[in-house]
């Protein structure tokens, strides 16, 4: 990993999948939070401010699409990667229009997952600078830059 640990929030109502994915990501050095309900996920986003969200589309209660809409309202800079067992082009288009970063179909290939998380965080970090996510030069280094 990099010197800055990436914080991932996984949202999925399939607890077995959730725990398996958490174990995989923790093993790769990610800091992982998890939620099995959309409402809990929205609260977690307010509290832990994840670098990236892995969000199941079909969940009990609030759907993943609705959670994505609410995340976009709360913080449009958080990249959200949609995860689902159904490869539905209509849903893919809808979630992209709402602002999803990407889309992964279960079962998820570990290398593709890692690559997508890395790319999403790299793209979003500059936009999240106001949230304190970027390291800033201090002292003489800051003066030289500015």
Phi and psi in radians as a Rosetta constraint file:
Dihedral C 1 N 2 CA 2 C 2 CIRCULARHARMONIC -1.559 0.35
Dihedral N 2 CA 2 C 2 N 3 CIRCULARHARMONIC 3.050 0.35
Dihedral C 2 N 3 CA 3 C 3 CIRCULARHARMONIC -1.158 0.35
Dihedral N 3 CA 3 C 3 N 4 CIRCULARHARMONIC -0.390 0.35
Dihedral C 3 N 4 CA 4 C 4 CIRCULARHARMONIC -1.738 0.35
Dihedral N 4 CA 4 C 4 N 5 CIRCULARHARMONIC 1.988 0.35
Dihedral C 4 N 5 CA 5 C 5 CIRCULARHARMONIC -1.215 0.35
Dihedral N 5 CA 5 C 5 N 6 CIRCULARHARMONIC 2.344 0.35
Dihedral C 5 N 6 CA 6 C 6 CIRCULARHARMONIC -1.495 0.35
Dihedral N 6 CA 6 C 6 N 7 CIRCULARHARMONIC 2.257 0.35
Dihedral C 6 N 7 CA 7 C 7 CIRCULARHARMONIC -1.749 0.35
Dihedral N 7 CA 7 C 7 N 8 CIRCULARHARMONIC 2.124 0.35
Dihedral C 7 N 8 CA 8 C 8 CIRCULARHARMONIC -1.986 0.35
Dihedral N 8 CA 8 C 8 N 9 CIRCULARHARMONIC 2.324 0.35
Dihedral C 8 N 9 CA 9 C 9 CIRCULARHARMONIC -1.865 0.35
Dihedral N 9 CA 9 C 9 N 10 CIRCULARHARMONIC 2.116 0.35
Dihedral C 9 N 10 CA 10 C 10 CIRCULARHARMONIC -1.781 0.35
Dihedral N 10 CA 10 C 10 N 11 CIRCULARHARMONIC 2.254 0.35
Dihedral C 10 N 11 CA 11 C 11 CIRCULARHARMONIC -2.169 0.35
Dihedral N 11 CA 11 C 11 N 12 CIRCULARHARMONIC 1.957 0.35
Dihedral C 11 N 12 CA 12 C 12 CIRCULARHARMONIC -2.795 0.35
Dihedral N 12 CA 12 C 12 N 13 CIRCULARHARMONIC 2.385 0.35
Dihedral C 12 N 13 CA 13 C 13 CIRCULARHARMONIC -1.484 0.35
Dihedral N 13 CA 13 C 13 N 14 CIRCULARHARMONIC -0.038 0.35
Dihedral C 13 N 14 CA 14 C 14 CIRCULARHARMONIC -1.567 0.35
Dihedral N 14 CA 14 C 14 N 15 CIRCULARHARMONIC 1.690 0.35
Dihedral C 14 N 15 CA 15 C 15 CIRCULARHARMONIC -1.059 0.35
Dihedral N 15 CA 15 C 15 N 16 CIRCULARHARMONIC -0.669 0.35
Dihedral C 15 N 16 CA 16 C 16 CIRCULARHARMONIC -1.101 0.35
Dihedral N 16 CA 16 C 16 N 17 CIRCULARHARMONIC -0.786 0.35
Dihedral C 16 N 17 CA 17 C 17 CIRCULARHARMONIC -1.103 0.35
Dihedral N 17 CA 17 C 17 N 18 CIRCULARHARMONIC -0.778 0.35
Dihedral C 17 N 18 CA 18 C 18 CIRCULARHARMONIC -0.985 0.35
Dihedral N 18 CA 18 C 18 N 19 CIRCULARHARMONIC -0.861 0.35
Dihedral C 18 N 19 CA 19 C 19 CIRCULARHARMONIC -1.193 0.35
Dihedral N 19 CA 19 C 19 N 20 CIRCULARHARMONIC -0.662 0.35
Dihedral C 19 N 20 CA 20 C 20 CIRCULARHARMONIC -1.124 0.35
Dihedral N 20 CA 20 C 20 N 21 CIRCULARHARMONIC -0.757 0.35
Dihedral C 20 N 21 CA 21 C 21 CIRCULARHARMONIC -1.167 0.35
Dihedral N 21 CA 21 C 21 N 22 CIRCULARHARMONIC -0.685 0.35
Dihedral C 21 N 22 CA 22 C 22 CIRCULARHARMONIC -1.039 0.35
Dihedral N 22 CA 22 C 22 N 23 CIRCULARHARMONIC -0.836 0.35
Dihedral C 22 N 23 CA 23 C 23 CIRCULARHARMONIC -1.038 0.35
Dihedral N 23 CA 23 C 23 N 24 CIRCULARHARMONIC -0.730 0.35
Dihedral C 23 N 24 CA 24 C 24 CIRCULARHARMONIC -1.064 0.35
Dihedral N 24 CA 24 C 24 N 25 CIRCULARHARMONIC -0.846 0.35
Dihedral C 24 N 25 CA 25 C 25 CIRCULARHARMONIC -1.226 0.35
Dihedral N 25 CA 25 C 25 N 26 CIRCULARHARMONIC -0.689 0.35
Dihedral C 25 N 26 CA 26 C 26 CIRCULARHARMONIC -1.073 0.35
Dihedral N 26 CA 26 C 26 N 27 CIRCULARHARMONIC -0.712 0.35
Dihedral C 26 N 27 CA 27 C 27 CIRCULARHARMONIC -1.076 0.35
Dihedral N 27 CA 27 C 27 N 28 CIRCULARHARMONIC -0.408 0.35
Dihedral C 27 N 28 CA 28 C 28 CIRCULARHARMONIC -1.641 0.35
Dihedral N 28 CA 28 C 28 N 29 CIRCULARHARMONIC 0.038 0.35
Dihedral C 28 N 29 CA 29 C 29 CIRCULARHARMONIC 1.696 0.35
Dihedral N 29 CA 29 C 29 N 30 CIRCULARHARMONIC 0.116 0.35
Dihedral C 29 N 30 CA 30 C 30 CIRCULARHARMONIC -1.417 0.35
Dihedral N 30 CA 30 C 30 N 31 CIRCULARHARMONIC 2.646 0.35
Dihedral C 30 N 31 CA 31 C 31 CIRCULARHARMONIC -1.609 0.35
Dihedral N 31 CA 31 C 31 N 32 CIRCULARHARMONIC 2.192 0.35
Dihedral C 31 N 32 CA 32 C 32 CIRCULARHARMONIC -2.140 0.35
Dihedral N 32 CA 32 C 32 N 33 CIRCULARHARMONIC 2.287 0.35
Dihedral C 32 N 33 CA 33 C 33 CIRCULARHARMONIC -1.990 0.35
Dihedral N 33 CA 33 C 33 N 34 CIRCULARHARMONIC 2.703 0.35
Dihedral C 33 N 34 CA 34 C 34 CIRCULARHARMONIC -2.459 0.35
Dihedral N 34 CA 34 C 34 N 35 CIRCULARHARMONIC 2.702 0.35
Dihedral C 34 N 35 CA 35 C 35 CIRCULARHARMONIC -2.608 0.35
Dihedral N 35 CA 35 C 35 N 36 CIRCULARHARMONIC 2.483 0.35
Dihedral C 35 N 36 CA 36 C 36 CIRCULARHARMONIC -1.853 0.35
Dihedral N 36 CA 36 C 36 N 37 CIRCULARHARMONIC 0.089 0.35
Dihedral C 36 N 37 CA 37 C 37 CIRCULARHARMONIC -2.431 0.35
Dihedral N 37 CA 37 C 37 N 38 CIRCULARHARMONIC 2.532 0.35
Dihedral C 37 N 38 CA 38 C 38 CIRCULARHARMONIC -1.028 0.35
Dihedral N 38 CA 38 C 38 N 39 CIRCULARHARMONIC -0.759 0.35
Dihedral C 38 N 39 CA 39 C 39 CIRCULARHARMONIC -1.099 0.35
Dihedral N 39 CA 39 C 39 N 40 CIRCULARHARMONIC -0.725 0.35
Dihedral C 39 N 40 CA 40 C 40 CIRCULARHARMONIC -1.122 0.35
Dihedral N 40 CA 40 C 40 N 41 CIRCULARHARMONIC -0.651 0.35
Dihedral C 40 N 41 CA 41 C 41 CIRCULARHARMONIC -1.104 0.35
Dihedral N 41 CA 41 C 41 N 42 CIRCULARHARMONIC -0.740 0.35
Dihedral C 41 N 42 CA 42 C 42 CIRCULARHARMONIC -1.103 0.35
Dihedral N 42 CA 42 C 42 N 43 CIRCULARHARMONIC -0.674 0.35
Dihedral C 42 N 43 CA 43 C 43 CIRCULARHARMONIC -1.145 0.35
Dihedral N 43 CA 43 C 43 N 44 CIRCULARHARMONIC -0.754 0.35
Dihedral C 43 N 44 CA 44 C 44 CIRCULARHARMONIC -1.066 0.35
Dihedral N 44 CA 44 C 44 N 45 CIRCULARHARMONIC -0.670 0.35
Dihedral C 44 N 45 CA 45 C 45 CIRCULARHARMONIC -1.093 0.35
Dihedral N 45 CA 45 C 45 N 46 CIRCULARHARMONIC -0.710 0.35
Dihedral C 45 N 46 CA 46 C 46 CIRCULARHARMONIC -1.125 0.35
Dihedral N 46 CA 46 C 46 N 47 CIRCULARHARMONIC -0.677 0.35
Dihedral C 46 N 47 CA 47 C 47 CIRCULARHARMONIC -1.450 0.35
Dihedral N 47 CA 47 C 47 N 48 CIRCULARHARMONIC -0.773 0.35
Dihedral C 47 N 48 CA 48 C 48 CIRCULARHARMONIC -1.834 0.35
Dihedral N 48 CA 48 C 48 N 49 CIRCULARHARMONIC -0.212 0.35
Dihedral C 48 N 49 CA 49 C 49 CIRCULARHARMONIC 0.802 0.35
Dihedral N 49 CA 49 C 49 N 50 CIRCULARHARMONIC 1.212 0.35
Dihedral C 49 N 50 CA 50 C 50 CIRCULARHARMONIC -1.149 0.35
Dihedral N 50 CA 50 C 50 N 51 CIRCULARHARMONIC 2.748 0.35
Dihedral C 50 N 51 CA 51 C 51 CIRCULARHARMONIC -1.362 0.35
Dihedral N 51 CA 51 C 51 N 52 CIRCULARHARMONIC -0.483 0.35
Dihedral C 51 N 52 CA 52 C 52 CIRCULARHARMONIC -2.704 0.35
Dihedral N 52 CA 52 C 52 N 53 CIRCULARHARMONIC 2.589 0.35
Dihedral C 52 N 53 CA 53 C 53 CIRCULARHARMONIC -2.077 0.35
Dihedral N 53 CA 53 C 53 N 54 CIRCULARHARMONIC 2.297 0.35
Dihedral C 53 N 54 CA 54 C 54 CIRCULARHARMONIC -1.791 0.35
Dihedral N 54 CA 54 C 54 N 55 CIRCULARHARMONIC 1.987 0.35
Dihedral C 54 N 55 CA 55 C 55 CIRCULARHARMONIC -2.147 0.35
Dihedral N 55 CA 55 C 55 N 56 CIRCULARHARMONIC 2.071 0.35
Dihedral C 55 N 56 CA 56 C 56 CIRCULARHARMONIC -1.192 0.35
Dihedral N 56 CA 56 C 56 N 57 CIRCULARHARMONIC 2.491 0.35
Dihedral C 56 N 57 CA 57 C 57 CIRCULARHARMONIC -1.394 0.35
Dihedral N 57 CA 57 C 57 N 58 CIRCULARHARMONIC -0.802 0.35
Dihedral C 57 N 58 CA 58 C 58 CIRCULARHARMONIC -1.791 0.35
Dihedral N 58 CA 58 C 58 N 59 CIRCULARHARMONIC 1.878 0.35
Dihedral C 58 N 59 CA 59 C 59 CIRCULARHARMONIC -2.348 0.35
Dihedral N 59 CA 59 C 59 N 60 CIRCULARHARMONIC 2.763 0.35
Dihedral C 59 N 60 CA 60 C 60 CIRCULARHARMONIC -1.197 0.35
Dihedral N 60 CA 60 C 60 N 61 CIRCULARHARMONIC 2.622 0.35
Dihedral C 60 N 61 CA 61 C 61 CIRCULARHARMONIC 1.374 0.35
Dihedral N 61 CA 61 C 61 N 62 CIRCULARHARMONIC -2.206 0.35
Dihedral C 61 N 62 CA 62 C 62 CIRCULARHARMONIC -1.289 0.35
Dihedral N 62 CA 62 C 62 N 63 CIRCULARHARMONIC 2.219 0.35
Dihedral C 62 N 63 CA 63 C 63 CIRCULARHARMONIC -1.234 0.35
Dihedral N 63 CA 63 C 63 N 64 CIRCULARHARMONIC 2.805 0.35
Dihedral C 63 N 64 CA 64 C 64 CIRCULARHARMONIC -1.071 0.35
Dihedral N 64 CA 64 C 64 N 65 CIRCULARHARMONIC -0.614 0.35
Dihedral C 64 N 65 CA 65 C 65 CIRCULARHARMONIC -1.114 0.35
Dihedral N 65 CA 65 C 65 N 66 CIRCULARHARMONIC -0.753 0.35
Dihedral C 65 N 66 CA 66 C 66 CIRCULARHARMONIC -1.162 0.35
Dihedral N 66 CA 66 C 66 N 67 CIRCULARHARMONIC -0.709 0.35
Dihedral C 66 N 67 CA 67 C 67 CIRCULARHARMONIC -1.072 0.35
Dihedral N 67 CA 67 C 67 N 68 CIRCULARHARMONIC -0.749 0.35
Dihedral C 67 N 68 CA 68 C 68 CIRCULARHARMONIC -1.015 0.35
Dihedral N 68 CA 68 C 68 N 69 CIRCULARHARMONIC -0.790 0.35
Dihedral C 68 N 69 CA 69 C 69 CIRCULARHARMONIC -1.019 0.35
Dihedral N 69 CA 69 C 69 N 70 CIRCULARHARMONIC -0.750 0.35
Dihedral C 69 N 70 CA 70 C 70 CIRCULARHARMONIC -1.215 0.35
Dihedral N 70 CA 70 C 70 N 71 CIRCULARHARMONIC -0.646 0.35
Dihedral C 70 N 71 CA 71 C 71 CIRCULARHARMONIC -1.090 0.35
Dihedral N 71 CA 71 C 71 N 72 CIRCULARHARMONIC -0.760 0.35
Dihedral C 71 N 72 CA 72 C 72 CIRCULARHARMONIC -1.042 0.35
Dihedral N 72 CA 72 C 72 N 73 CIRCULARHARMONIC -0.604 0.35
Dihedral C 72 N 73 CA 73 C 73 CIRCULARHARMONIC -1.261 0.35
Dihedral N 73 CA 73 C 73 N 74 CIRCULARHARMONIC -0.727 0.35
Dihedral C 73 N 74 CA 74 C 74 CIRCULARHARMONIC -1.217 0.35
Dihedral N 74 CA 74 C 74 N 75 CIRCULARHARMONIC -0.845 0.35
Dihedral C 74 N 75 CA 75 C 75 CIRCULARHARMONIC -2.724 0.35
Dihedral N 75 CA 75 C 75 N 76 CIRCULARHARMONIC 1.672 0.35
Dihedral C 75 N 76 CA 76 C 76 CIRCULARHARMONIC -1.198 0.35
Dihedral N 76 CA 76 C 76 N 77 CIRCULARHARMONIC -0.135 0.35
Dihedral C 76 N 77 CA 77 C 77 CIRCULARHARMONIC -1.544 0.35
Dihedral N 77 CA 77 C 77 N 78 CIRCULARHARMONIC -0.212 0.35
Dihedral C 77 N 78 CA 78 C 78 CIRCULARHARMONIC -1.339 0.35
Dihedral N 78 CA 78 C 78 N 79 CIRCULARHARMONIC 2.103 0.35
Dihedral C 78 N 79 CA 79 C 79 CIRCULARHARMONIC -1.256 0.35
Dihedral N 79 CA 79 C 79 N 80 CIRCULARHARMONIC 2.351 0.35
Dihedral C 79 N 80 CA 80 C 80 CIRCULARHARMONIC -2.092 0.35
Dihedral N 80 CA 80 C 80 N 81 CIRCULARHARMONIC 2.139 0.35
Dihedral C 80 N 81 CA 81 C 81 CIRCULARHARMONIC -1.817 0.35
Dihedral N 81 CA 81 C 81 N 82 CIRCULARHARMONIC 2.073 0.35
Dihedral C 81 N 82 CA 82 C 82 CIRCULARHARMONIC -1.398 0.35
Dihedral N 82 CA 82 C 82 N 83 CIRCULARHARMONIC 2.443 0.35
Dihedral C 82 N 83 CA 83 C 83 CIRCULARHARMONIC -2.245 0.35
Dihedral N 83 CA 83 C 83 N 84 CIRCULARHARMONIC 2.344 0.35
Dihedral C 83 N 84 CA 84 C 84 CIRCULARHARMONIC -2.773 0.35
Dihedral N 84 CA 84 C 84 N 85 CIRCULARHARMONIC 2.828 0.35
Dihedral C 84 N 85 CA 85 C 85 CIRCULARHARMONIC -1.526 0.35
Dihedral N 85 CA 85 C 85 N 86 CIRCULARHARMONIC -0.285 0.35
Dihedral C 85 N 86 CA 86 C 86 CIRCULARHARMONIC -1.878 0.35
Dihedral N 86 CA 86 C 86 N 87 CIRCULARHARMONIC 2.157 0.35
Dihedral C 86 N 87 CA 87 C 87 CIRCULARHARMONIC -1.566 0.35
Dihedral N 87 CA 87 C 87 N 88 CIRCULARHARMONIC 1.456 0.35
Dihedral C 87 N 88 CA 88 C 88 CIRCULARHARMONIC -1.877 0.35
Dihedral N 88 CA 88 C 88 N 89 CIRCULARHARMONIC 1.928 0.35
Dihedral C 88 N 89 CA 89 C 89 CIRCULARHARMONIC -1.023 0.35
Dihedral N 89 CA 89 C 89 N 90 CIRCULARHARMONIC -0.567 0.35
Dihedral C 89 N 90 CA 90 C 90 CIRCULARHARMONIC -1.154 0.35
Dihedral N 90 CA 90 C 90 N 91 CIRCULARHARMONIC -0.773 0.35
Dihedral C 90 N 91 CA 91 C 91 CIRCULARHARMONIC -1.198 0.35
Dihedral N 91 CA 91 C 91 N 92 CIRCULARHARMONIC -0.684 0.35
Dihedral C 91 N 92 CA 92 C 92 CIRCULARHARMONIC -1.008 0.35
Dihedral N 92 CA 92 C 92 N 93 CIRCULARHARMONIC -0.842 0.35
Dihedral C 92 N 93 CA 93 C 93 CIRCULARHARMONIC -1.073 0.35
Dihedral N 93 CA 93 C 93 N 94 CIRCULARHARMONIC -0.798 0.35
Dihedral C 93 N 94 CA 94 C 94 CIRCULARHARMONIC -1.051 0.35
Dihedral N 94 CA 94 C 94 N 95 CIRCULARHARMONIC -0.815 0.35
Dihedral C 94 N 95 CA 95 C 95 CIRCULARHARMONIC -1.197 0.35
Dihedral N 95 CA 95 C 95 N 96 CIRCULARHARMONIC -0.600 0.35
Dihedral C 95 N 96 CA 96 C 96 CIRCULARHARMONIC -1.137 0.35
Dihedral N 96 CA 96 C 96 N 97 CIRCULARHARMONIC -0.718 0.35
Dihedral C 96 N 97 CA 97 C 97 CIRCULARHARMONIC -1.120 0.35
Dihedral N 97 CA 97 C 97 N 98 CIRCULARHARMONIC -0.583 0.35
Dihedral C 97 N 98 CA 98 C 98 CIRCULARHARMONIC -1.296 0.35
Dihedral N 98 CA 98 C 98 N 99 CIRCULARHARMONIC -0.472 0.35
Dihedral C 98 N 99 CA 99 C 99 CIRCULARHARMONIC 2.202 0.35
Dihedral N 99 CA 99 C 99 N 100 CIRCULARHARMONIC 0.309 0.35
Dihedral C 99 N 100 CA 100 C 100 CIRCULARHARMONIC -1.156 0.35
Dihedral N 100 CA 100 C 100 N 101 CIRCULARHARMONIC 2.475 0.35
Dihedral C 100 N 101 CA 101 C 101 CIRCULARHARMONIC -1.271 0.35
Dihedral N 101 CA 101 C 101 N 102 CIRCULARHARMONIC -0.736 0.35
Dihedral C 101 N 102 CA 102 C 102 CIRCULARHARMONIC -2.782 0.35
Dihedral N 102 CA 102 C 102 N 103 CIRCULARHARMONIC -3.020 0.35
Dihedral C 102 N 103 CA 103 C 103 CIRCULARHARMONIC -2.583 0.35
Dihedral N 103 CA 103 C 103 N 104 CIRCULARHARMONIC 2.197 0.35
Dihedral C 103 N 104 CA 104 C 104 CIRCULARHARMONIC -2.143 0.35
Dihedral N 104 CA 104 C 104 N 105 CIRCULARHARMONIC 2.396 0.35
Dihedral C 104 N 105 CA 105 C 105 CIRCULARHARMONIC -1.801 0.35
Dihedral N 105 CA 105 C 105 N 106 CIRCULARHARMONIC 2.326 0.35
Dihedral C 105 N 106 CA 106 C 106 CIRCULARHARMONIC -1.269 0.35
Dihedral N 106 CA 106 C 106 N 107 CIRCULARHARMONIC 2.545 0.35
Dihedral C 106 N 107 CA 107 C 107 CIRCULARHARMONIC -1.235 0.35
Dihedral N 107 CA 107 C 107 N 108 CIRCULARHARMONIC 2.474 0.35
Dihedral C 107 N 108 CA 108 C 108 CIRCULARHARMONIC -1.528 0.35
Dihedral N 108 CA 108 C 108 N 109 CIRCULARHARMONIC 2.280 0.35
Dihedral C 108 N 109 CA 109 C 109 CIRCULARHARMONIC -1.315 0.35
Dihedral N 109 CA 109 C 109 N 110 CIRCULARHARMONIC 2.147 0.35
Dihedral C 109 N 110 CA 110 C 110 CIRCULARHARMONIC -0.981 0.35
Dihedral N 110 CA 110 C 110 N 111 CIRCULARHARMONIC -0.777 0.35
Dihedral C 110 N 111 CA 111 C 111 CIRCULARHARMONIC -1.111 0.35
Dihedral N 111 CA 111 C 111 N 112 CIRCULARHARMONIC -0.692 0.35
Dihedral C 111 N 112 CA 112 C 112 CIRCULARHARMONIC -1.174 0.35
Dihedral N 112 CA 112 C 112 N 113 CIRCULARHARMONIC -0.708 0.35
Dihedral C 112 N 113 CA 113 C 113 CIRCULARHARMONIC -1.043 0.35
Dihedral N 113 CA 113 C 113 N 114 CIRCULARHARMONIC -0.888 0.35
Dihedral C 113 N 114 CA 114 C 114 CIRCULARHARMONIC -1.057 0.35
Dihedral N 114 CA 114 C 114 N 115 CIRCULARHARMONIC -0.767 0.35
Dihedral C 114 N 115 CA 115 C 115 CIRCULARHARMONIC -1.087 0.35
Dihedral N 115 CA 115 C 115 N 116 CIRCULARHARMONIC -0.759 0.35
Dihedral C 115 N 116 CA 116 C 116 CIRCULARHARMONIC -1.169 0.35
Dihedral N 116 CA 116 C 116 N 117 CIRCULARHARMONIC -0.711 0.35
Dihedral C 116 N 117 CA 117 C 117 CIRCULARHARMONIC -1.069 0.35
Dihedral N 117 CA 117 C 117 N 118 CIRCULARHARMONIC -0.842 0.35
Dihedral C 117 N 118 CA 118 C 118 CIRCULARHARMONIC -1.026 0.35
Dihedral N 118 CA 118 C 118 N 119 CIRCULARHARMONIC -0.806 0.35
Dihedral C 118 N 119 CA 119 C 119 CIRCULARHARMONIC -1.141 0.35
Dihedral N 119 CA 119 C 119 N 120 CIRCULARHARMONIC -0.749 0.35
Dihedral C 119 N 120 CA 120 C 120 CIRCULARHARMONIC -1.087 0.35
Dihedral N 120 CA 120 C 120 N 121 CIRCULARHARMONIC -0.763 0.35
Dihedral C 120 N 121 CA 121 C 121 CIRCULARHARMONIC -1.189 0.35
Dihedral N 121 CA 121 C 121 N 122 CIRCULARHARMONIC -0.722 0.35
Dihedral C 121 N 122 CA 122 C 122 CIRCULARHARMONIC -1.072 0.35
Dihedral N 122 CA 122 C 122 N 123 CIRCULARHARMONIC -0.692 0.35
Dihedral C 122 N 123 CA 123 C 123 CIRCULARHARMONIC -1.257 0.35
Dihedral N 123 CA 123 C 123 N 124 CIRCULARHARMONIC -0.637 0.35
Dihedral C 123 N 124 CA 124 C 124 CIRCULARHARMONIC -1.499 0.35
Dihedral N 124 CA 124 C 124 N 125 CIRCULARHARMONIC -0.469 0.35
Dihedral C 124 N 125 CA 125 C 125 CIRCULARHARMONIC -0.994 0.35
Dihedral N 125 CA 125 C 125 N 126 CIRCULARHARMONIC -0.782 0.35
Dihedral C 125 N 126 CA 126 C 126 CIRCULARHARMONIC -1.012 0.35
Dihedral N 126 CA 126 C 126 N 127 CIRCULARHARMONIC -0.651 0.35
Dihedral C 126 N 127 CA 127 C 127 CIRCULARHARMONIC -1.277 0.35
Dihedral N 127 CA 127 C 127 N 128 CIRCULARHARMONIC -0.295 0.35
Dihedral C 127 N 128 CA 128 C 128 CIRCULARHARMONIC -1.725 0.35
Dihedral N 128 CA 128 C 128 N 129 CIRCULARHARMONIC 0.178 0.35
Dihedral C 128 N 129 CA 129 C 129 CIRCULARHARMONIC -0.915 0.35
Dihedral N 129 CA 129 C 129 N 130 CIRCULARHARMONIC -0.692 0.35
Dihedral C 129 N 130 CA 130 C 130 CIRCULARHARMONIC -1.134 0.35
Dihedral N 130 CA 130 C 130 N 131 CIRCULARHARMONIC -0.272 0.35
Dihedral C 130 N 131 CA 131 C 131 CIRCULARHARMONIC -1.667 0.35
Dihedral N 131 CA 131 C 131 N 132 CIRCULARHARMONIC 0.147 0.35
Dihedral C 131 N 132 CA 132 C 132 CIRCULARHARMONIC 1.394 0.35
Dihedral N 132 CA 132 C 132 N 133 CIRCULARHARMONIC 0.343 0.35
Dihedral C 132 N 133 CA 133 C 133 CIRCULARHARMONIC -1.473 0.35
Dihedral N 133 CA 133 C 133 N 134 CIRCULARHARMONIC -0.366 0.35
Dihedral C 133 N 134 CA 134 C 134 CIRCULARHARMONIC -1.729 0.35
Dihedral N 134 CA 134 C 134 N 135 CIRCULARHARMONIC 2.464 0.35
Dihedral C 134 N 135 CA 135 C 135 CIRCULARHARMONIC -1.279 0.35
Dihedral N 135 CA 135 C 135 N 136 CIRCULARHARMONIC 2.418 0.35
Dihedral C 135 N 136 CA 136 C 136 CIRCULARHARMONIC -2.052 0.35
Dihedral N 136 CA 136 C 136 N 137 CIRCULARHARMONIC 2.499 0.35
Dihedral C 136 N 137 CA 137 C 137 CIRCULARHARMONIC -1.157 0.35
Dihedral N 137 CA 137 C 137 N 138 CIRCULARHARMONIC 2.561 0.35
Dihedral C 137 N 138 CA 138 C 138 CIRCULARHARMONIC -2.190 0.35
Dihedral N 138 CA 138 C 138 N 139 CIRCULARHARMONIC 2.902 0.35
Dihedral C 138 N 139 CA 139 C 139 CIRCULARHARMONIC 1.085 0.35
Dihedral N 139 CA 139 C 139 N 140 CIRCULARHARMONIC -2.382 0.35
Dihedral C 139 N 140 CA 140 C 140 CIRCULARHARMONIC -1.115 0.35
Dihedral N 140 CA 140 C 140 N 141 CIRCULARHARMONIC -0.583 0.35
Dihedral C 140 N 141 CA 141 C 141 CIRCULARHARMONIC -1.092 0.35
Dihedral N 141 CA 141 C 141 N 142 CIRCULARHARMONIC -0.695 0.35
Dihedral C 141 N 142 CA 142 C 142 CIRCULARHARMONIC -1.185 0.35
Dihedral N 142 CA 142 C 142 N 143 CIRCULARHARMONIC -0.706 0.35
Dihedral C 142 N 143 CA 143 C 143 CIRCULARHARMONIC -1.127 0.35
Dihedral N 143 CA 143 C 143 N 144 CIRCULARHARMONIC -0.690 0.35
Dihedral C 143 N 144 CA 144 C 144 CIRCULARHARMONIC -1.145 0.35
Dihedral N 144 CA 144 C 144 N 145 CIRCULARHARMONIC -0.617 0.35
Dihedral C 144 N 145 CA 145 C 145 CIRCULARHARMONIC -1.306 0.35
Dihedral N 145 CA 145 C 145 N 146 CIRCULARHARMONIC -0.583 0.35
